[in-house]
Amino acid sequence: MPVVCFLGLASEPADRPLLAALKQGLVERGHVVGQTIALEARHAAGDLHLAAGFIDEMVQRPVDVFVAPGPAAARTIHRATNIPIVALGLPPVADDQRLFASLAKPGGSVTGFSYFGEALSAKRIEVLRELLPRSVVLGILHNVADPVFRAWGEQTETAARKQGFETVRLGLGTNTPGEVAEHLQALRSRGGDAVIVITDFLTVSLKDQILRTAAALRIAVISEWPTFVEAGALMFYGADIPELFRQAAGYVDRIIRGERAGDLPIQLATKFRMSINLKTARALDISVPLSLLVSTDEVLE
């Protein structure tokens, strides 16, 4: 029975909807988890040493395919083994980490999906401008240790400045709640009333702290991850991540049937969603334009 390992660097609760979507995709392709395919899940909760131990465990088993919910997980696995990897959140072009040669012909052991892009960043800030037309200072909270998310932070900053925002980069180097509080307090002291949270395992692991601190400081949180809005962020706009994990099951299926990961092109996300939390909007005295509500996929009361 082929063995698939989902290796998340975030917490188990954060990974749960992604794992559920992956299971759904496997079932749709005729698999019965536990009978025709074994699915192991490991969650490192931000601890890279723990993740390395999980990888060693799975390599020894061994597994047939790893599923990595982000580029940091993909790099960690890639450094340890040549076992095929289906990864989400890959950069839109080949980078110096050498995970793949190109989107069309990845080569090597990594394939998957990318959901970054200039148009996506610009659209998110355009919606933010509709929600907060008088906002001037915008924070950008992201992982500075990861090259993909450092670059995405820079791209988001460029898009924000084009739309008239003064930006404050808030770089996270650790998963300590104190660092989050310091950054958001610094943003507020500069007159900032909104922050875009660039999603990776670090910011997802700190979700509750980010939202609690932002609410106390009356800072609107704009997220790339839908669970943030469910937990109290003002808005989410981005790729339909669970849908991508459902699609990723197709690549897992093709690999365990004998295809090479390096022959499967890395796909770009084509389906995007927007959610707005009206309860949070009311708490922040934000009036959501009707035109925006009409185009929103999900409105949380």
C-alpha positions as a Markdown table, in Angstrom:
| # | Residue | x | y | z |
|---|---|---|---|---|
| 1 | Met | 0.0 | 0.0 | 0.0 |
| 2 | Pro | 1.5 | 3.3 | -1.0 |
| 3 | Val | 2.3 | 5.8 | 1.8 |
| 4 | Val | 1.8 | 9.5 | 1.6 |
| 5 | Cys | 3.1 | 11.9 | 4.3 |
| 6 | Phe | 1.5 | 15.4 | 4.8 |
| 7 | Leu | 4.3 | 17.3 | 6.6 |
| 8 | Gly | 3.1 | 20.7 | 8.0 |
| 9 | Leu | 5.3 | 23.2 | 9.8 |
| 10 | Ala | 2.2 | 24.9 | 11.3 |
| 11 | Ser | 0.0 | 23.5 | 14.1 |
| 12 | Glu | -2.4 | 20.6 | 13.7 |
| 13 | Pro | -5.5 | 22.9 | 13.9 |
| 14 | Ala | -4.1 | 25.2 | 11.2 |
| 15 | Asp | -3.3 | 22.2 | 9.0 |
| 16 | Arg | -6.7 | 20.4 | 9.6 |
| 17 | Pro | -8.7 | 21.9 | 6.7 |
| 18 | Leu | -5.8 | 21.4 | 4.2 |
| 19 | Leu | -5.5 | 17.8 | 5.2 |
| 20 | Ala | -9.3 | 17.3 | 4.9 |
| 21 | Ala | -9.2 | 18.7 | 1.4 |
| 22 | Leu | -6.3 | 16.4 | 0.5 |
| 23 | Lys | -8.2 | 13.4 | 1.8 |
| 24 | Gln | -11.3 | 14.5 | -0.2 |
| 25 | Gly | -9.2 | 14.7 | -3.4 |
| 26 | Leu | -7.8 | 11.2 | -2.8 |
| 27 | Val | -11.3 | 9.8 | -2.3 |
| 28 | Glu | -12.4 | 11.4 | -5.5 |
| 29 | Arg | -9.6 | 9.6 | -7.3 |
| 30 | Gly | -10.8 | 6.2 | -6.1 |
| 31 | His | -8.6 | 5.8 | -3.0 |
| 32 | Val | -9.8 | 4.6 | 0.4 |
| 33 | Val | -7.5 | 6.0 | 3.1 |
| 34 | Gly | -6.3 | 3.1 | 5.2 |
| 35 | Gln | -7.1 | 0.5 | 2.5 |
| 36 | Thr | -5.7 | 1.5 | -0.9 |
| 37 | Ile | -3.4 | 4.2 | 0.4 |
| 38 | Ala | -1.9 | 5.1 | 3.8 |
| 39 | Leu | -1.9 | 8.8 | 4.8 |
| 40 | Glu | 0.4 | 9.9 | 7.6 |
| 41 | Ala | 0.2 | 13.5 | 8.9 |
| 42 | Arg | 2.8 | 15.3 | 11.0 |
| 43 | His | 2.6 | 18.9 | 12.3 |
| 44 | Ala | 5.7 | 20.6 | 13.6 |
| 45 | Ala | 4.0 | 23.7 | 15.1 |
| 46 | Gly | 6.9 | 26.0 | 14.0 |
| 47 | Asp | 9.6 | 23.7 | 15.3 |
| 48 | Leu | 12.0 | 23.0 | 12.5 |
| 49 | His | 14.0 | 20.5 | 14.6 |
| 50 | Leu | 10.9 | 18.5 | 15.2 |
| 51 | Ala | 10.1 | 18.7 | 11.5 |
| 52 | Ala | 13.5 | 17.2 | 10.7 |
| 53 | Gly | 12.8 | 14.3 | 13.0 |
| 54 | Phe | 9.5 | 13.7 | 11.3 |
| 55 | Ile | 11.2 | 13.6 | 7.9 |
| 56 | Asp | 13.8 | 11.1 | 9.2 |
| 57 | Glu | 11.0 | 8.9 | 10.5 |
| 58 | Met | 9.1 | 9.0 | 7.2 |
| 59 | Val | 12.2 | 8.4 | 5.1 |
| 60 | Gln | 13.0 | 5.3 | 7.2 |
| 61 | Arg | 9.4 | 4.0 | 6.8 |
| 62 | Pro | 9.7 | 4.9 | 3.8 |
| 63 | Val | 7.0 | 7.0 | 2.2 |
| 64 | Asp | 6.2 | 7.2 | -1.5 |
| 65 | Val | 5.2 | 10.9 | -1.7 |
| 66 | Phe | 5.5 | 13.9 | 0.7 |
| 67 | Val | 2.9 | 16.7 | 0.6 |
| 68 | Ala | 4.3 | 20.0 | 1.7 |
| 69 | Pro | 1.9 | 22.8 | 2.5 |
| 70 | Gly | 4.5 | 25.6 | 2.0 |
| 71 | Pro | 7.9 | 26.3 | 0.5 |
| 72 | Ala | 9.7 | 26.1 | 3.8 |
| 73 | Ala | 8.4 | 22.5 | 4.3 |
| 74 | Ala | 9.3 | 21.7 | 0.7 |
| 75 | Arg | 12.9 | 22.9 | 1.2 |
| 76 | Thr | 13.3 | 21.1 | 4.5 |
| 77 | Ile | 12.2 | 17.8 | 2.9 |
| 78 | His | 14.1 | 18.4 | -0.3 |
| 79 | Arg | 17.4 | 18.9 | 1.6 |
| 80 | Ala | 16.9 | 15.5 | 3.3 |
| 81 | Thr | 15.7 | 13.2 | 0.6 |
| 82 | Asn | 14.9 | 12.6 | -3.1 |
| 83 | Ile | 11.5 | 11.2 | -2.3 |
| 84 | Pro | 8.9 | 13.0 | -4.6 |
| 85 | Ile | 7.3 | 16.2 | -3.1 |
| 86 | Val | 3.9 | 17.8 | -4.0 |
| 87 | Ala | 4.2 | 21.3 | -2.6 |
| 88 | Leu | 1.8 | 24.2 | -2.2 |
| 89 | Gly | 2.9 | 27.9 | -2.2 |
| 90 | Leu | 5.9 | 27.4 | -4.4 |
| 91 | Pro | 7.5 | 30.7 | -5.7 |
| 92 | Pro | 6.2 | 31.7 | -9.2 |
| 93 | Val | 9.7 | 31.4 | -10.7 |
| 94 | Ala | 12.7 | 29.2 | -10.0 |
| 95 | Asp | 14.8 | 30.6 | -7.1 |
| 96 | Asp | 18.2 | 30.0 | -5.6 |
| 97 | Gln | 16.9 | 27.2 | -3.5 |
| 98 | Arg | 16.8 | 25.0 | -6.6 |
| 99 | Leu | 13.5 | 23.3 | -5.8 |
| 100 | Phe | 12.7 | 23.2 | -9.5 |
| 101 | Ala | 14.1 | 24.3 | -12.8 |
| 102 | Ser | 11.0 | 26.0 | -14.2 |
| 103 | Leu | 7.2 | 25.9 | -13.8 |
| 104 | Ala | 6.7 | 24.0 | -17.1 |
| 105 | Lys | 9.5 | 21.5 | -16.5 |
| 106 | Pro | 10.3 | 21.3 | -12.9 |
| 107 | Gly | 12.8 | 18.4 | -13.2 |
| 108 | Gly | 14.0 | 16.9 | -9.9 |
| 109 | Ser | 11.7 | 15.7 | -7.2 |
| 110 | Val | 9.4 | 18.7 | -6.6 |
| 111 | Thr | 6.1 | 19.7 | -8.3 |
| 112 | Gly | 2.9 | 21.3 | -7.1 |
| 113 | Phe | 1.2 | 24.7 | -7.1 |
| 114 | Ser | 2.0 | 28.4 | -6.8 |
| 115 | Tyr | -0.5 | 31.0 | -5.7 |
| 116 | Phe | 1.6 | 34.2 | -5.6 |
| 117 | Gly | 1.6 | 37.0 | -8.1 |
| 118 | Glu | 1.6 | 40.8 | -8.6 |
| 119 | Ala | -2.0 | 40.9 | -9.7 |
| 120 | Leu | -3.1 | 39.1 | -6.6 |
| 121 | Ser | -1.2 | 41.5 | -4.3 |
| 122 | Ala | -2.6 | 44.6 | -6.1 |
| 123 | Lys | -6.2 | 43.3 | -6.0 |
| 124 | Arg | -5.9 | 42.7 | -2.2 |
| 125 | Ile | -4.7 | 46.2 | -1.6 |
| 126 | Glu | -7.3 | 47.6 | -3.9 |
| 127 | Val | -10.1 | 46.0 | -1.8 |
| 128 | Leu | -8.4 | 47.3 | 1.4 |
| 129 | Arg | -8.5 | 50.8 | -0.1 |
| 130 | Glu | -12.3 | 50.4 | -0.6 |
| 131 | Leu | -12.7 | 49.3 | 3.0 |
| 132 | Leu | -10.4 | 52.0 | 4.5 |
| 133 | Pro | -10.4 | 54.9 | 2.1 |
| 134 | Arg | -8.8 | 57.3 | 4.6 |
| 135 | Ser | -6.1 | 54.9 | 5.8 |
| 136 | Val | -2.5 | 56.2 | 5.2 |
| 137 | Val | -0.1 | 53.8 | 7.0 |
| 138 | Leu | -0.2 | 50.1 | 6.3 |
| 139 | Gly | 1.8 | 47.4 | 8.1 |
| 140 | Ile | 3.1 | 44.3 | 6.3 |
| 141 | Leu | 3.7 | 41.4 | 8.7 |
| 142 | His | 5.8 | 38.5 | 7.3 |
| 143 | Asn | 8.5 | 36.0 | 7.9 |
| 144 | Val | 11.8 | 37.5 | 7.1 |
| 145 | Ala | 13.8 | 34.3 | 7.5 |
| 146 | Asp | 12.1 | 32.6 | 4.5 |
| 147 | Pro | 13.3 | 33.9 | 1.1 |
| 148 | Val | 9.9 | 33.3 | -0.5 |
| 149 | Phe | 7.9 | 35.3 | 2.0 |
| 150 | Arg | 10.6 | 38.0 | 2.3 |
| 151 | Ala | 10.2 | 38.5 | -1.5 |
| 152 | Trp | 6.4 | 38.4 | -1.2 |
| 153 | Gly | 6.6 | 41.0 | 1.5 |
| 154 | Glu | 8.6 | 43.2 | -0.8 |
| 155 | Gln | 6.2 | 42.8 | -3.6 |
| 156 | Thr | 3.2 | 43.6 | -1.4 |
| 157 | Glu | 5.0 | 46.7 | -0.2 |
| 158 | Thr | 5.5 | 47.8 | -3.8 |
| 159 | Ala | 1.9 | 47.3 | -4.6 |
| 160 | Ala | 0.8 | 49.2 | -1.5 |
| 161 | Arg | 2.9 | 52.2 | -2.3 |
| 162 | Lys | 1.5 | 52.3 | -5.8 |
| 163 | Gln | -1.9 | 52.7 | -4.3 |
| 164 | Gly | -0.9 | 55.6 | -2.0 |
| 165 | Phe | 0.0 | 53.8 | 1.3 |
| 166 | Glu | 2.9 | 54.6 | 3.5 |
| 167 | Thr | 4.2 | 51.1 | 4.4 |
| 168 | Val | 5.8 | 49.7 | 7.5 |
| 169 | Arg | 7.5 | 46.3 | 7.1 |
| 170 | Leu | 7.1 | 44.1 | 10.2 |
| 171 | Gly | 9.6 | 41.3 | 9.9 |
| 172 | Leu | 9.1 | 38.2 | 12.1 |
| 173 | Gly | 12.2 | 36.1 | 12.8 |
| 174 | Thr | 10.7 | 33.9 | 15.6 |
| 175 | Asn | 7.4 | 32.4 | 16.6 |
| 176 | Thr | 7.3 | 34.3 | 19.9 |
| 177 | Pro | 4.1 | 36.2 | 20.8 |
| 178 | Gly | 6.2 | 39.1 | 22.2 |
| 179 | Glu | 7.6 | 39.9 | 18.8 |
| 180 | Val | 4.1 | 40.2 | 17.3 |
| 181 | Ala | 3.1 | 42.6 | 20.1 |
| 182 | Glu | 6.1 | 44.8 | 19.6 |
| 183 | His | 5.6 | 45.0 | 15.8 |
| 184 | Leu | 1.9 | 45.9 | 16.0 |
| 185 | Gln | 2.4 | 48.4 | 18.8 |
| 186 | Ala | 5.1 | 50.0 | 16.7 |
| 187 | Leu | 2.7 | 50.1 | 13.7 |
| 188 | Arg | 0.0 | 51.8 | 15.8 |
| 189 | Ser | 2.5 | 54.4 | 17.2 |
| 190 | Arg | 3.1 | 55.4 | 13.6 |
| 191 | Gly | -0.6 | 55.9 | 12.9 |
| 192 | Gly | -1.1 | 52.5 | 11.2 |
| 193 | Asp | -4.7 | 51.2 | 11.4 |
| 194 | Ala | -4.3 | 48.1 | 9.1 |
| 195 | Val | -1.9 | 45.2 | 8.6 |
| 196 | Ile | -1.6 | 42.7 | 5.8 |
| 197 | Val | -0.4 | 39.3 | 7.2 |
| 198 | Ile | 1.6 | 37.4 | 4.7 |
| 199 | Thr | 0.8 | 33.7 | 5.3 |
| 200 | Asp | 3.3 | 31.1 | 6.1 |
| 201 | Phe | 3.8 | 28.5 | 8.9 |
| 202 | Leu | 5.1 | 31.2 | 11.2 |
| 203 | Thr | 2.3 | 33.7 | 10.9 |
| 204 | Val | -0.3 | 30.9 | 10.9 |
| 205 | Ser | 1.2 | 29.5 | 14.1 |
| 206 | Leu | 0.9 | 33.0 | 15.6 |
| 207 | Lys | -2.7 | 33.6 | 14.3 |
| 208 | Asp | -4.4 | 34.0 | 17.7 |
| 209 | Gln | -1.8 | 36.3 | 19.1 |
| 210 | Ile | -1.9 | 38.5 | 15.9 |
| 211 | Leu | -5.6 | 38.8 | 16.0 |
| 212 | Arg | -5.9 | 39.4 | 19.8 |
| 213 | Thr | -3.2 | 42.1 | 19.7 |
| 214 | Ala | -4.6 | 43.8 | 16.6 |
| 215 | Ala | -8.1 | 43.9 | 18.1 |
| 216 | Ala | -6.8 | 45.5 | 21.3 |
| 217 | Leu | -5.0 | 48.1 | 19.2 |
| 218 | Arg | -7.9 | 48.6 | 16.8 |
| 219 | Ile | -5.8 | 47.5 | 13.8 |
| 220 | Ala | -7.7 | 45.8 | 10.9 |
| 221 | Val | -6.1 | 42.5 | 9.8 |
| 222 | Ile | -6.1 | 41.7 | 6.1 |
| 223 | Ser | -5.2 | 38.0 | 5.5 |
| 224 | Glu | -4.1 | 35.7 | 2.8 |
| 225 | Trp | -5.6 | 32.7 | 4.7 |
| 226 | Pro | -9.4 | 32.2 | 5.2 |
| 227 | Thr | -9.2 | 30.8 | 8.8 |
| 228 | Phe | -7.9 | 34.3 | 9.9 |
| 229 | Val | -11.2 | 35.8 | 8.9 |
| 230 | Glu | -13.2 | 33.1 | 10.7 |
| 231 | Ala | -11.1 | 33.9 | 13.8 |
| 232 | Gly | -11.6 | 37.7 | 13.6 |
| 233 | Ala | -9.6 | 39.2 | 10.8 |
| 234 | Leu | -11.4 | 41.9 | 8.8 |
| 235 | Met | -10.9 | 40.4 | 5.3 |
| 236 | Phe | -9.4 | 37.6 | 3.3 |
| 237 | Tyr | -8.6 | 37.7 | -0.4 |
| 238 | Gly | -6.5 | 35.0 | -2.0 |
| 239 | Ala | -6.3 | 31.7 | -3.7 |
| 240 | Asp | -8.8 | 29.0 | -2.7 |
| 241 | Ile | -6.2 | 27.0 | -0.7 |
| 242 | Pro | -8.3 | 24.0 | 0.2 |
| 243 | Glu | -9.3 | 23.6 | -3.5 |
| 244 | Leu | -5.6 | 23.5 | -4.4 |
| 245 | Phe | -5.0 | 20.7 | -1.8 |
| 246 | Arg | -7.9 | 18.8 | -3.3 |
| 247 | Gln | -6.2 | 19.2 | -6.7 |
| 248 | Ala | -2.8 | 18.2 | -5.2 |
| 249 | Ala | -4.3 | 14.8 | -4.6 |
| 250 | Gly | -4.3 | 14.3 | -8.4 |
| 251 | Tyr | -0.5 | 14.8 | -8.5 |
| 252 | Val | -0.1 | 12.4 | -5.5 |
| 253 | Asp | -2.2 | 9.8 | -7.4 |
| 254 | Arg | -0.2 | 10.2 | -10.6 |
| 255 | Ile | 3.2 | 9.9 | -8.8 |
| 256 | Ile | 2.2 | 6.7 | -6.9 |
| 257 | Arg | 1.1 | 5.3 | -10.2 |
| 258 | Gly | 4.6 | 5.8 | -11.6 |
| 259 | Glu | 4.9 | 9.3 | -13.1 |
| 260 | Arg | 7.9 | 11.4 | -12.1 |
| 261 | Ala | 7.3 | 14.6 | -10.1 |
| 262 | Gly | 9.7 | 16.5 | -12.2 |
| 263 | Asp | 7.6 | 15.8 | -15.3 |
| 264 | Leu | 4.5 | 17.3 | -13.8 |
| 265 | Pro | 4.3 | 21.1 | -14.4 |
| 266 | Ile | 3.9 | 23.4 | -11.5 |
| 267 | Gln | 0.4 | 25.0 | -11.8 |
| 268 | Leu | -0.7 | 28.5 | -11.0 |
| 269 | Ala | -3.8 | 29.1 | -8.9 |
| 270 | Thr | -6.8 | 30.2 | -11.0 |
| 271 | Lys | -9.6 | 30.3 | -8.4 |
| 272 | Phe | -9.7 | 33.1 | -5.8 |
| 273 | Arg | -12.1 | 34.0 | -3.0 |
| 274 | Met | -12.9 | 36.9 | -0.8 |
| 275 | Ser | -14.4 | 36.9 | 2.7 |
| 276 | Ile | -15.3 | 39.8 | 5.0 |
| 277 | Asn | -16.1 | 39.6 | 8.7 |
| 278 | Leu | -18.9 | 42.1 | 9.4 |
| 279 | Lys | -18.6 | 41.7 | 13.1 |
| 280 | Thr | -15.0 | 42.8 | 13.0 |
| 281 | Ala | -15.9 | 45.7 | 10.7 |
| 282 | Arg | -18.5 | 47.0 | 13.1 |
| 283 | Ala | -16.1 | 46.7 | 16.0 |
| 284 | Leu | -13.6 | 48.8 | 14.1 |
| 285 | Asp | -16.3 | 51.3 | 12.9 |
| 286 | Ile | -15.7 | 50.3 | 9.3 |
| 287 | Ser | -18.5 | 50.7 | 6.8 |
| 288 | Val | -18.4 | 48.0 | 4.1 |
| 289 | Pro | -19.5 | 49.4 | 0.8 |
| 290 | Leu | -22.5 | 47.6 | -0.7 |
| 291 | Ser | -20.6 | 47.1 | -4.0 |
| 292 | Leu | -18.0 | 45.2 | -2.1 |
| 293 | Leu | -20.5 | 43.0 | -0.2 |
| 294 | Val | -22.1 | 42.0 | -3.5 |
| 295 | Ser | -18.8 | 40.7 | -4.9 |
| 296 | Thr | -17.8 | 38.9 | -1.7 |
| 297 | Asp | -17.8 | 35.1 | -1.7 |
| 298 | Glu | -18.5 | 34.8 | 2.0 |
| 299 | Val | -19.8 | 37.4 | 4.6 |
| 300 | Leu | -19.3 | 36.4 | 8.2 |
| 301 | Glu | -21.8 | 37.9 | 10.6 |
